[in-house]
Amino acid sequence: MVRSLRPQTGDLIKGQSLLSRLNNGKGNSVDVNSITATEDGTVILAGSAGARIANRDKQTIEGKPVSDYAGSEGYIATISPDLQKRLSWTPITDSDGAVAAVRKGKTAVVTTTDFKGGQITHNAIQDKAGGKNDGYLLVIGGNDAPPKTTSPTPQNSPLTPQQNQIPLSGDDTNNGTVDTSSDLENTPDFLNISINGVTQSEKVLSYGGASQNPNLIATISNKNELQLEKNGWRRLDITGYEITENTLLKFEFAGNGKAEIQGIGFDNDNIISSQSDSGNFFQIDGSQSWGIDDLDDYVVGSDNGFTQYSIAVGDFFTGQFDFLTIANDHDVANPTAVGQFKNIELVG
């Protein structure tokens, strides 16, 4: 049972139970070895399950179905901040429980396993079992380039100063938003995007709060091109846009190869959460793995240093969203990442 308690009195506010099930349908134990939470209150549990968890046959790690049940096993579970939903519940076959930790949007889970079938790995330093009781580490939202590999080769970029670039006005001091005037024609804080063939000027807002945009330089060129420099995220208001199985996201991108995360996604609030948002985010460059990043099939061309994308969003998810999000993440002391996004278009 996961419980939320009132600190002053210890009274129970809400709770949610976890239960595994035997083959005969009866419930069995679920042990919790560790509990932690993200900044937005999302709860991360890790431990061991004495039988199969719910919908076990549909669970995946790195896009691959988990191995068949082989007895008591570890798991990682993600619970929504209001404790109303299990956002994910992933088993780790034939492992001895698990513990988890969260920091800066990354979740690390570690366990021991003697599973002879081999655990699922991705670009691992050691991807084969070494013997009985091997250690097994999963990092969600972490670095996708382990020490034995080389970093992605930076692409050629046309990123040079442009005379017609106009800096966005204001700082991120108004609860994570940028102050703007009401004159759309002369206001540099609006970016033109196309929604179902209609050009709309959408206000460019901060995303993730002031802590995510301490030194971001954002400029707009020709009304349809947004350049993000250094470190930060932005969002555009597309209130109530319905993504269907036929929706396409089209845009052009150029970067200097320095970022940890660059891409475009969708959200319904001003909170960046790897647990709830990375599944709605298309990562097109960066040294970290955060979102949907296997996009080679959606590259449709190139022009003057920009790569052109046409992504079938409905292949990955559907639903209603209020914001289109844009990332240029480079969490270092002196960030140097630059990304340009232009001709953004939503169709269908």
N, C-alpha and C positions, 0 to 999 in steps of 0.2 A: 504494500500500500504506500503510495506517495501522498503526503499530506502537506497542506499549507496551513500554518498556525499563526494566530495573532500573537506577536511578540510580547505584548504587555500582559496578557492573561494566559497564554498557552491554549486558548480555545481553538477548536478545529474550524477552519474556514471552508475548506474543500479538500477533496482527495480523489485519487484514482488507483484502482488495483490492477496488478499484473498477474496473469494466471496462464500457465502452460497446461496442455491437455494430453492425457494418455490415449492410446489407441481405442480404448473403450469409452472415450468421451468424458471421463472423470478428470477433474482438475488435479494439477500437481504443483509442486512448489516452484517459486521463483525467488532466488536470493539476490540481494543487492549488495555488491561489494564496494561501490563508490557512487556518490551523487555530487553533481556540480551543476552550475547554471551559467548561461551566457548573460551578457549585459541587459538584454531585453527580457530576461526572466525565463527563457526556454530552459527546461530541465533536462540534463543528460544523466542517464543511469547506465551502469555497467555491472554485470554480475554473472550468475549462472542460472540456467533453466533446467528443471528436472525432467522436462518432456518437451514436446513440440510447441513452439510459440504459434500465435495466430498467423494464418496465411503464410506459413513458412516456405511453401513451395514457390511463392512469388517474390521472395527476397533476393536481392543481388548485392554484390560488392564489385565496384569498378565495372558495372554493367554486366557482370557474369552471374548466372544463377548460383546460389550457395550450394555446397555439396550436400548430399543426402544426410539425413539425420543418423547419427551414430551413437546416440546415448546422451547423457547429460552434457550440456555445452554452454559456452559463454555467450553473451549477447551485449549489444549496445542499444538503448532505447532513448528516443527523443520525444519529450512531452511538451505540448504547447504551454505558454506562460499561464494560461487560465486553467490548466490541468484538464481541459475538455477533450483534447485529441492526442492520440499517439501519432506523432508525425512520422516516425519510423521505428522499426523494431527489427534489428538485424542479428541473426545468429552467427556464431563463429564455431563451425563444426568441430566436435570432439576436443574442446578446450576446457581448461580448468578455471572457469569464471573469467572475469575481466575487471579492469579498473580504467577510469577515464579522467582526463583533465582537459580544460578549455582555457585558451588564451588568445586574444586578438583575432577571434573568428575562426580559430583552428581547434579541432578536437582530436586528441590523441588517445588511443585505446591500446592497452597492452594485455596480453594473456600468455599462458603456456599451453602447448598442444603437442600431442603425439599422433596426430592424424596422419595416417599413412598415405592418404590420397593426395596430400599437398594442399596447402591453403592458397587462396587467390592472392596474387601479388600483381603489382604494376610498376615496371621500371625499377625493380628492387635491387639493392646491393647484393643480396643473396636470395634467390627465388626458389631454392630447393631445400627440402628438409635436411637437417644435419644430423638428426638422431632423435632419440626419445626425449620428450619434454623440451621441444624447441620454443624459443620466444617468438611471438608473433605481434607485430606492431602495425596498427592502422592509423593513418593521419588523414583526417577529413578536412579539406580546405587548405592543405599544407603545400610544401614545395614539391613540384612535380619533376624535379631534376635532381635525383640523388647524387652523392659525391662521385660515383664511378662514371657518370655520364657527363657529356658536355652540354652547356647551355645552348638554347636555340640561337642560330646565327641571325644577328640583326639584319632586317631587310633594308634595302636602299629606300630612303625617304626623301620627299620633297620639302621637308619641314625647314623652311627658311623664313626670315621676317617678311611679312607682307604689308605693303603700305596701307591696304584697306582693312586691316584688322582693327576692331574696336573693342577695347577692354570692357568686360562686364562691370557695371557700377556697383559700388558698395562692398562691404565686407560681410562675412557670415556672422552677424551679430544679432540678427532678429530671429532667434530660435531656429537657426539653421536655414533661413531664407535670405534672399537678396532683395534689397529695396529697389523698386523701379518706379518710373513715372507712368502716367496713363496714356502717353502718346505712342501708339504702336508703331507709327511710321518712323519716328525719330529715336525710339528707345532701343539701345543696343542689347538689351537683355532678352530679346525675343529671337527665336530661331525658327525659320521656315521649315516645316516638314509637310509631306503629302500624306493625307489620310483618305484612302479610297478615291484618289484622283483630285481631291480638293486641297489646295495649299492653305495651311493654317500657320499663323504666327503663334508659337507656344512659348510661354514664359520659362526661362531657364532658372531652375531652383537648385539650391544646395540639397545634398542628399546624405543622410546619415548623421546630421548634426554638425556643429562646429568642429568637433574633434576629428571628423573625417576630412576637413577642408582647411587645415591650418595655414597652408601656403600655396594653395592652388591658384594658378593664373589661367583664366578662361577668356578666350577671345572669339568673336564671331566675324566671319568674312563673308561678303556677298549675300548675307542674310540666310544662307543655307549650309554654312560650314562652321562647326564648333571645334576649336582647338583647346585641349586641356594640357597644361604644362605643370610639371612638378608632381604633386600628389593630391588627389581628391576625386570626388564623385559628383555627378550632376543628375537631375531628373527633369523631365518635361511632363506637363499635365496633359493627360489623354483621358480624362475622367470617363469611366464607364465603357472603355473600348472592349469589345467582345472578340477575343481570339477564338476562332473556330478551326476545324480541321483543315480549312482551305486558306488560312491566313498566311501571307508572305510578309517578311521583313526585309526590305532592300536598303542598302546603304553602301558607301565607299569609305575605306579606312586606310590610313597611313600612320606608321609609328616609327620610333627610333630604336626599338628593341631593348629599352632600358626598364620597362615597367614590370611589376609583379602580376598585375591584373589589368587587362584592357578589354572592353567589350560593351555590349548593349543588352539590357534585360528589361524585366517588367516587375512592378511591385504595386502594393496598395497602401503603403505607409512611408514614413521617413526613417525607417529602421533598416539597417543592413544586417542581415542574419544569414550565416552560411547554412543553417539548418533549413530555413524556410524560403530563402531567396535564390540560392545558387542553382536550384533546379529550374528557375525561370530566367537564367542569365546565360547569354552566349559569349564565351570567352574567345577572343580572336587573337590575342597575344598575351605574353607574360610568363614569367618564370615559375609562378605558382599555379596550382590547379584549383580553380574556383568556378564551377559552372559547367556548362555543356561546351566541350572544347574540340570535339571531332567534327570540324566543319569543312573539311576539304571538298566534300561533295557539293557544297553550296557556294563555292567560288565560281563566278560566272564570267570573270574577265579582269582586266587591269587597264588603267589609263593614267598616264603621267605620274607614275609612282604610287597610285592608289589601287588597292585591291577591291574589287566589286563583289558584293555578296547578295544573294537572294535566298534567304533561309525560310524553309517551310516550317513555320513555328508550330503549326498544328501537328507535325510529326512528333513533337516532344511534349506539348501540353496545350490545354485549352482553358478558357475561363475569362472572367471579366477583370480588367486591370485599370487603375487610375493613373499610373505613371510609367513612362518609358525612362529607363535609367541608363546612364553612361558612365563608365569607369575609366580612370587613369590612375591606378593605385601603385604607389611606390613608397612604402613605409620604411624609409631610411633617413639618416640624419640630414643628408643633402640630396634630396630627390632630383633626378634629371630626366624623368620620363616625359615624353611628349606623344600625344595622340591626336589625330585629326579625323573627324567624323563628318561626312557631308552627304547631301542628297538622301536624307532619311525618308523612307516611304513605308507606309503600312497599306496593304491591299487585302481585302476580304475579311 
